[in-house]
Amino acid sequence: MNPKITSEQKILETCREIVSEEGIQALNMRHIAECQGISLGSLYHYYPSKEAMLSAAVESVWQDIFALQRPMADTDSFISYIRWLYDRVKKSRIEYPNFSMAHSMSFAASSKQDARTAMNRCFEQIKHRMAQALAKDHKVNAGCFTKEFTKKDLIDFVFSSFFASLMEEKENSRILLQVIIKCIYE
């Protein structure tokens, strides 16, 4: 096989395609190199190990699911952004039918530091976007936040609840949305 020029972006696109079609368990260096039409050595130029490649692939899938490489979804309220997140997860089950959020989180939690760092980078981006949506929301009850219940507290709670529901593979956001409504809009 003659090595051809590729890019990290193209490699990650291939990884997302493999995850979508075959599942994360199908990701291995040889398979990716074959799909890219590059030598295995060329792939090792980008990723020094299988673990580094898996971490980058999982992060790339997460970024795609939550549209973290694109401008933030145009939402007029915090609650609509949370609904949008749940909608993205539902769509991801179609786009990535062989990708389990729970599996990818457990992989990152049990793997090397790179995987945890990649997962935390995605988490921080999601929290940052939650904060942006909350800041733009003019319908929030001005008196709902106090020293004991800050905007950061709300974001941390919503984020934790959102991901707990993903770990349990729940698609229903009804309870979390009702808690948000009662906390900040009523």
GITARA-V988812 format. One record per residue. N is the residue number from 0. SS is DSSP state (@ for helix, = for strand, . for the rest). Layout:
n:N ss:SS
n:N ss:SS
This chain:
n:0 ss:.
n:1 ss:.
n:2 ss:.
n:3 ss:.
n:4 ss:.
n:5 ss:.
n:6 ss:.
n:7 ss:@
n:8 ss:@
n:9 ss:@
n:10 ss:@
n:11 ss:@
n:12 ss:@
n:13 ss:@
n:14 ss:@
n:15 ss:@
n:16 ss:@
n:17 ss:@
n:18 ss:@
n:19 ss:@
n:20 ss:@
n:21 ss:@
n:22 ss:.
n:23 ss:@
n:24 ss:@
n:25 ss:@
n:26 ss:.
n:27 ss:.
n:28 ss:@
n:29 ss:@
n:30 ss:@
n:31 ss:@
n:32 ss:@
n:33 ss:@
n:34 ss:@
n:35 ss:@
n:36 ss:.
n:37 ss:.
n:38 ss:.
n:39 ss:@
n:40 ss:@
n:41 ss:@
n:42 ss:@
n:43 ss:@
n:44 ss:@
n:45 ss:@
n:46 ss:.
n:47 ss:.
n:48 ss:.
n:49 ss:@
n:50 ss:@
n:51 ss:@
n:52 ss:@
n:53 ss:@
n:54 ss:@
n:55 ss:@
n:56 ss:@
n:57 ss:@
n:58 ss:@
n:59 ss:@
n:60 ss:@
n:61 ss:@
n:62 ss:@
n:63 ss:@
n:64 ss:@
n:65 ss:.
n:66 ss:.
n:67 ss:.
n:68 ss:.
n:69 ss:.
n:70 ss:.
n:71 ss:.
n:72 ss:.
n:73 ss:.
n:74 ss:.
n:75 ss:.
n:76 ss:.
n:77 ss:@
n:78 ss:@
n:79 ss:@
n:80 ss:@
n:81 ss:@
n:82 ss:@
n:83 ss:@
n:84 ss:@
n:85 ss:@
n:86 ss:@
n:87 ss:@
n:88 ss:@
n:89 ss:@
n:90 ss:@
n:91 ss:@
n:92 ss:@
n:93 ss:@
n:94 ss:@
n:95 ss:.
n:96 ss:.
n:97 ss:.
n:98 ss:.
n:99 ss:.
n:100 ss:@
n:101 ss:@
n:102 ss:@
n:103 ss:@
n:104 ss:@
n:105 ss:@
n:106 ss:@
n:107 ss:@
n:108 ss:@
n:109 ss:@
n:110 ss:.
n:111 ss:.
n:112 ss:@
n:113 ss:@
n:114 ss:@
n:115 ss:@
n:116 ss:@
n:117 ss:@
n:118 ss:@
n:119 ss:@
n:120 ss:@
n:121 ss:@
n:122 ss:@
n:123 ss:@
n:124 ss:@
n:125 ss:@
n:126 ss:@
n:127 ss:@
n:128 ss:@
n:129 ss:@
n:130 ss:@
n:131 ss:@
n:132 ss:@
n:133 ss:@
n:134 ss:@
n:135 ss:@
n:136 ss:.
n:137 ss:.
n:138 ss:.
n:139 ss:.
n:140 ss:.
n:141 ss:.
n:142 ss:.
n:143 ss:.
n:144 ss:.
n:145 ss:.
n:146 ss:.
n:147 ss:.
n:148 ss:.
n:149 ss:.
n:150 ss:@
n:151 ss:@
n:152 ss:@
n:153 ss:@
n:154 ss:@
n:155 ss:@
n:156 ss:@
n:157 ss:@
n:158 ss:@
n:159 ss:@
n:160 ss:@
n:161 ss:@
n:162 ss:@
n:163 ss:@
n:164 ss:@
n:165 ss:@
n:166 ss:@
n:167 ss:.
n:168 ss:.
n:169 ss:.
n:170 ss:.
n:171 ss:.
n:172 ss:.
n:173 ss:@
n:174 ss:@
n:175 ss:@
n:176 ss:@
n:177 ss:@
n:178 ss:@
n:179 ss:@
n:180 ss:@
n:181 ss:@
n:182 ss:@
n:183 ss:@
n:184 ss:@
n:185 ss:.
